[in-house]
Amino acid sequence: MYSWGAGHRDASRRHTRITHIRAASRHTELPQPPAALASNACIPWSRGWCGTLAGILEATAAKPGNVHPGASFADLNHDDMLAAAVAVGPAIDRAADRPLGSTILAAVEASRSAAGTNANLGIVLLTAPLAAVPDDTPLCAAAVEGVLASLGPDDAADIWRAIAVAAPGGMGNAEKWDVAGPPPDDIRAAMRLAADRDWIARLWAQGFGPLFAGPVRDLLADLGAGEPLLEAIVRCHVRHLARVPDSLIARRHGAAAAADVSARAAAVLATPPERWSADLAVFDASLRTPRRLNPGTTADTIAATLDILLRDGRLRPFLPFATPPFPARHPCHD
């Protein structure tokens, strides 16, 4: 188990595009998510609705080194990200009513079919356990631990199959439980084996506490300080990248490269406000040329952060568009 970065495009598949999603990707401002969300038939504030909106927001913020409306890769663009975010909604919506492995496999298959490439395997691996937390349970790290602790061999087999369907890049090989081989009986045992080199595997193996204690709190703090949503998302991304070297960069370019990117992210954070935009632009350019240093695992983490804050309602006051009333739920206690 390694990083869940973008894989190779299926050149034989013609992409089915939703007209309003295609149009939105040509602009740098926030698209109108309620219109995009209508295409996946998930009701507002449901698991699928929140998961899709989290993916749309993450893909639309101009985060350094990532795909967004103004920046694409040869094998991944903003259209792909939006199509994948919409596609996974129905599968995520059913997460509390079926095994987690089935949810992950269904979401990945839907995403791959819609985008023709691996656009969001890492996001699915983080948001599906969140979506599996029952409605009568506060959304918190302890609740996610209860979901992960209940997984069995069938879940492991489905998750292994989902990784194969996504065909992520930068996976490498492993001596034990290589993703090209048969699945383990215990998916968390495989995650524990990869935890020292992959952030998502670490969360699965050791718990989602760092997600709630880190990026979730960071984003809320920046929003509370008056940052507009998309700018706060960018700052949260840079803050987490400075804190945790990106697994995808480490897998593709080595631990030293990942550590260097984190150090440069920390330097950007330390710049005075009047230099933030200029220094951020220089940092962004350095992640794109002369080689692609895509902090994809960091982006996946930001999507999960947004999903948590949408699910528990704390992001609603900061959304720059009207939404239906938020239903009464148990608050998050982390």
Secondary structure as the mmCIF struct_conf table of DSSP 4:
data_model
#
loop_
_struct_conf.conf_type_id
_struct_conf.id
_struct_conf.beg_label_comp_id
_struct_conf.beg_label_asym_id
_struct_conf.beg_label_seq_id
_struct_conf.end_label_comp_id
_struct_conf.end_label_asym_id
_struct_conf.end_label_seq_id
STRN STRN1 GLY A 5 GLY A 7
TURN_TY1_P TURN_TY1_P1 ALA A 11 SER A 12
BEND BEND1 ARG A 13 ARG A 13
HELX_LH_PP_P HELX_LH_PP_P1 ARG A 14 THR A 16
HELX_RH_AL_P HELX_RH_AL_P1 THR A 19 ALA A 24
TURN_TY1_P TURN_TY1_P2 SER A 25 ARG A 26
BEND BEND2 HIS A 27 GLU A 29
HELX_RH_AL_P HELX_RH_AL_P2 PRO A 33 LEU A 37
HELX_RH_3T_P HELX_RH_3T_P1 ALA A 38 ASN A 40
TURN_TY1_P TURN_TY1_P3 ALA A 41 ALA A 41
HELX_LH_PP_P HELX_LH_PP_P2 CYS A 42 ILE A 43
TURN_TY1_P TURN_TY1_P4 PRO A 44 TRP A 45
BEND BEND3 SER A 46 SER A 46
HELX_RH_AL_P HELX_RH_AL_P3 ARG A 47 THR A 60
BEND BEND4 ALA A 61 ALA A 61
TURN_TY1_P TURN_TY1_P5 PRO A 64 GLY A 65
BEND BEND5 ASN A 66 ASN A 66
STRN STRN2 HIS A 68 HIS A 68
TURN_TY1_P TURN_TY1_P6 PRO A 69 GLY A 70
STRN STRN3 ALA A 71 ALA A 71
STRN STRN4 PHE A 73 PHE A 73
TURN_TY1_P TURN_TY1_P7 ALA A 74 ASP A 75
STRN STRN5 LEU A 76 LEU A 76
HELX_RH_AL_P HELX_RH_AL_P4 HIS A 78 ASP A 93
TURN_TY1_P TURN_TY1_P8 ARG A 94 ARG A 94
HELX_RH_3T_P HELX_RH_3T_P2 ALA A 95 ASP A 97
BEND BEND6 ARG A 98 ARG A 98
HELX_RH_AL_P HELX_RH_AL_P5 LEU A 100 ALA A 115
BEND BEND7 GLY A 116 THR A 117
BEND BEND8 ALA A 119 ALA A 119
HELX_RH_AL_P HELX_RH_AL_P6 LEU A 121 ALA A 131
TURN_TY1_P TURN_TY1_P9 ALA A 132 ALA A 132
BEND BEND9 VAL A 133 VAL A 133
TURN_TY1_P TURN_TY1_P10 ASP A 135 ASP A 136
BEND BEND10 THR A 137 THR A 137
BEND BEND11 CYS A 140 CYS A 140
HELX_RH_AL_P HELX_RH_AL_P7 ALA A 141 ALA A 149
TURN_TY1_P TURN_TY1_P11 SER A 150 SER A 150
HELX_RH_AL_P HELX_RH_AL_P8 PRO A 153 ALA A 166
STRN STRN6 PRO A 168 GLY A 169
BEND BEND12 GLY A 170 GLY A 170
BEND BEND13 GLU A 175 TRP A 177
TURN_TY1_P TURN_TY1_P12 VAL A 179 ALA A 180
BEND BEND14 GLY A 181 GLY A 181
HELX_LH_PP_P HELX_LH_PP_P3 PRO A 182 PRO A 184
BEND BEND15 ASP A 185 ASP A 185
HELX_RH_AL_P HELX_RH_AL_P9 ILE A 187 ALA A 194
TURN_TY1_P TURN_TY1_P13 ALA A 195 ARG A 197
HELX_RH_AL_P HELX_RH_AL_P10 TRP A 199 GLN A 206
BEND BEND16 PHE A 208 PHE A 208
HELX_RH_AL_P HELX_RH_AL_P11 GLY A 209 LEU A 211
HELX_RH_PI_P HELX_RH_PI_P1 PHE A 212 VAL A 216
HELX_RH_AL_P HELX_RH_AL_P12 ARG A 217 GLY A 224
TURN_TY1_P TURN_TY1_P14 ALA A 225 GLY A 226
HELX_RH_AL_P HELX_RH_AL_P13 LEU A 229 ARG A 243
BEND BEND17 VAL A 244 VAL A 244
HELX_RH_AL_P HELX_RH_AL_P14 SER A 247 HIS A 253
HELX_RH_AL_P HELX_RH_AL_P15 ALA A 255 LEU A 269
TURN_TY1_P TURN_TY1_P15 ALA A 270 ALA A 270
BEND BEND18 THR A 271 THR A 271
HELX_RH_3T_P HELX_RH_3T_P3 PRO A 273 ARG A 275
HELX_RH_AL_P HELX_RH_AL_P16 TRP A 276 SER A 286
TURN_TY1_P TURN_TY1_P16 LEU A 287 ARG A 288
BEND BEND19 THR A 289 ARG A 291
HELX_RH_AL_P HELX_RH_AL_P17 GLY A 296 ARG A 311
TURN_TY1_P TURN_TY1_P17 ASP A 312 ASP A 312
BEND BEND20 GLY A 313 GLY A 313
TURN_TY1_P TURN_TY1_P18 ARG A 314 LEU A 315
HELX_RH_3T_P HELX_RH_3T_P4 ARG A 316 PHE A 318
BEND BEND21 PRO A 320 PHE A 321
HELX_LH_PP_P HELX_LH_PP_P4 PRO A 324 ALA A 328
HELX_LH_PP_P HELX_LH_PP_P5 HIS A 330 CYS A 332
#
